[in-house]
Amino acid sequence: MIRAEKISKSFGDRLLFDAVDFSLNPRERVGLVGRNGNGKTTLLRILAGEESLDAGQIVVPKGYRIGYLRQELEFTRTTILEEAASALPPQEAGSLWKAEKILAGLGFAPGDFERAPEEFSGGFLVRLNLAKALLAEPNLLLLDEPTNFLDITSIRWVERFLGQWPGELIVISHDRGFMDRVVTHVMGIHRCRLRKIAGTTDTYYGRIAQEEEIYEKTRLNDERRRREIELFISRFRAKARLAGLVQSRIKTLAKMEKRQKLEKLKTLEFSFREAPLPGKIALQARGLHFAWRPGEPLLENFSITVAAGERVAIVGPNGRGKTTLLKILAGVLAPDRGEVVYPPAIRMGYFEQTHVGHLIPNRTVEEEILHSDTGVDRQLARDICGAMLFSGDEALKKVRVLSGGEKSRVLLGKIIASPANLLLLDEPTNHLDLEACDALLAALDAFSGAVVLVTHNEMFLHALAERLIVFRGQGVDVFEGTYAEFLEKGGWQDEKASGGPTPSVERPGPEPSRAARRDRKRRRAEIASRRARALRPLEQEMKRLEAEIERCDAALAELTREMQAASRLGDGPRIAAAAQAMHACRQESDRLFDALDRVTREHERLGAVFDRELAE
C-alpha cells in the first residue's frame, strides 16, 4: 500500500495541491481526474520519483516497484527489441529474453522485434511504451492518457489487459467511458485538495456537487446566523436586563468558524457560431481514389453525400486512411481521382490535431483568435477567449507556453470565431480534460450544421453519429445507422485480429466452467442485493434529513423577520419569544447537519465495502 502524507506542490504562485493525504490499497484501480493544469501528470511524476514535493512525503513499502507509461511517444533505439530492452534494470541489461517475452505477450510477432519503431502505428507504439513499463515488473502501473493515438479496437484491447492487471493502477484519461470501465475508484484534484471515492466518474462528480451544495447551504446558514447575532448584540448591548443574553451571543460569535465562500470555478461553455445553409446538401464526394504508394489504395471509388445538419462519424483502425479522407473532404488534400463538391453557401470549420503546429508561438491567445476571421473584433476575441477559459490576463499568454490541452482549446476557439455550417473534426477530444470533453459534446449536439467527425471516443459515437464511414479490412464503406446499430450488426469483427492476444503479467488460467460462471453471477447478485438492502435506508434517511434542513432554514428565515418586526415595535416579549424560538431552531439545524454528516459517511463506508466485494 502507498500512502501520501500531507503532500504539497506548486509551480511559482500556482498551487496544485496543499497538505493532502491519500492511500492506494491492494488491487485498487484508480482513475485520476481534474481540470487541465490542476496537477494530474505532476502527481504521477511525483509517484514515479521524477518530480519533487514542496512538503510532505510519499510512503512506499520496501521493494515496491512503480512503472510509468508517459503520454510522449519518444523512442531512441533502432529496433523494437532494443527499445524495449532499454528499460531493463542495469543489472539485467543482457536479459533480452525478458523483453521478447513481454513484447510477445503484448501482440508483437517475432518478426517485429528487428523492425524500427517508426514503422508501427500509434497503437503499437503505446504498447511498446507499456512493454517498457512492464519490464520493471511493477506493483503499481501509472498510465498517463494511454488511449491517445489508439483506435477503438486497441482501446478495447487495453481495457481487457487492465482488467487482468494483478497489481495497483492509476490512470489519467480524457475518455470517460474507458475510465469508467477500467477503474474501481476515482480520485480527483479539486480546489487544491484530493478526494478518492469508490465507483465511476458519475459517482465522483455527483458526490462533489452534493458536498459543495451542503457546504454552501451551511455557509449561508452560518452567515445568516452570524448577522442575526451581531444585530442582537448591537441592539441590546445597552439593555441591562438582556446583558446575559448579549454576553452569551458574544461568546457564541467568538466560537463560530467563518467559512469562506467557494470560489466559482470557470467552466468551458461555448457554442459554435453558425452560418445559414439554404440548401439540403453540405457536401458531396464522388468517386474518390487516393493512394500514398502505387498499388496500395486507401480509397477506391468512394462516394458519400452529407446532408445539412447531419452527423457522420469516420471510424476504423489506425493507419487505414481516416484522417486522409477527412483532409480530402476539407479540401486540404487533393484526391488522385474524383471530386468533392460543396454548395456556394458552405462555411467550413476544420479541426486537426497537427494544426497546433500552425499556431504562431509568439502570438498571444487573443491574437490567434483575432486572426481567425476578418469579422472578429477585439471584444468578440475576448469573449471567445473567456469561453475557452482564457479570461483576463490568461488571454495574453503566449502560445509557446501553453500545454497541449490549452493549445487544443485555442484551435477550438479559432473555429468558433468563424461562422460555419459544416464542421470537420479530427480527434478533437485528445488533450482535453473530462469537463472540456463534456462541453464539446454539448456544443456539437446543439450545432445545427453538419458534422463529420473522426473519433475513437465511443461516448461521442453513441451520442452524435447518425451514419458511419467505416474502414474495415482493406476497404471502406458507409453504414446507414447509428453506432449502437453498427455494434448490434457485427461491429468490430476484426477486433481480436487487430488486438492480438489478450496478455497479462500473470497468465490467466483456463476459461471458467459454465457452473463456475453461474456461481460467480449468483454471488454478484447476492452482493448487489445486500448492498441495496444496506444502502437504501441510509439514502432515504439522507433525503429526509435534507428536507428537514430545508424546513429549518425556512423557519429560521421566518423567525428572523419576526425578530426584526418586534425590534422595530420595541416589543420585548415578542423579541424574547422570537429569540428563544430561533435558538431552538438553530440547535435543531445543527443536530440535523451532524446527523446528515454521520449518515453520509456511513453510506460512503458501506458503499466502499460492497464495491470491493463486487470488484473481487
Sequence and secondary structure as in RCSB ss.txt:
>XXXX:A:sequence
MIRAEKISKSFGDRLLFDAVDFSLNPRERVGLVGRNGNGKTTLLRILAGEESLDAGQIVVPKGYRIGYLRQELEF
TRTTILEEAASALPPQEAGSLWKAEKILAGLGFAPGDFERAPEEFSGGFLVRLNLAKALLAEPNLLLLDEPTNFL
DITSIRWVERFLGQWPGELIVISHDRGFMDRVVTHVMGIHRCRLRKIAGTTDTYYGRIAQEEEIYEKTRLNDERR
RREIELFISRFRAKARLAGLVQSRIKTLAKMEKRQKLEKLKTLEFSFREAPLPGKIALQARGLHFAWRPGEPLLE
NFSITVAAGERVAIVGPNGRGKTTLLKILAGVLAPDRGEVVYPPAIRMGYFEQTHVGHLIPNRTVEEEILHSDTG
VDRQLARDICGAMLFSGDEALKKVRVLSGGEKSRVLLGKIIASPANLLLLDEPTNHLDLEACDALLAALDAFSGA
VVLVTHNEMFLHALAERLIVFRGQGVDVFEGTYAEFLEKGGWQDEKASGGPTPSVERPGPEPSRAARRDRKRRRA
EIASRRARALRPLEQEMKRLEAEIERCDAALAELTREMQAASRLGDGPRIAAAAQAMHACRQESDRLFDALDRVT
REHERLGAVFDRELAE
>XXXX:A:secstr
 EEEEEEEEEETTEEEEEEEEEEE TT EEEEE  TTSSHHHHHHHHTTSS  SEEEEE  TT  EEEE S    
 SSSHHHHHHTTS GGGTT HHHHHHHHHHTT  GGGTTS GGGS HHHHHHHHHHHHHTT  SEEEEESTTTT 
 HHHHHHHHHHHHT  SEEEEE S HHHHHHH SEEEEEETTEEEEEES HHHHHHHHHHHHHHHHHHHHHHHHH
HHHHHHHHHHHTT GGGHHHHHHHHHHHHH                  B    SSEEEEEEEEEEEEETTEEEEE
EEEEEEETT EEEEE  TTSSHHHHHHHHHTSS  SEEEEE  TT  EEEEEGGGGGGS TTSBHHHHHHTT TT
  HHHHHHHHHHTT  GGGGGSBGGG  HHHHHHHHHHHHHHS BSEEEEESTTTT  HHHHHHHHHHHHH  SE
EEEE   HHHHHHH SEEEEEETTEEEEE S HHHHHHTT  TTHHHHH S   SS   S   HHHHHHHHHHHH
HHHHHHHHHHHHHHHHHHHHHHHHHHHHHHHHHHHHHHHHHHHHT HHHHHHHHHHHHHHHHHHHHHHHHHHHHH
HHHHHHHHHHHHHHH 
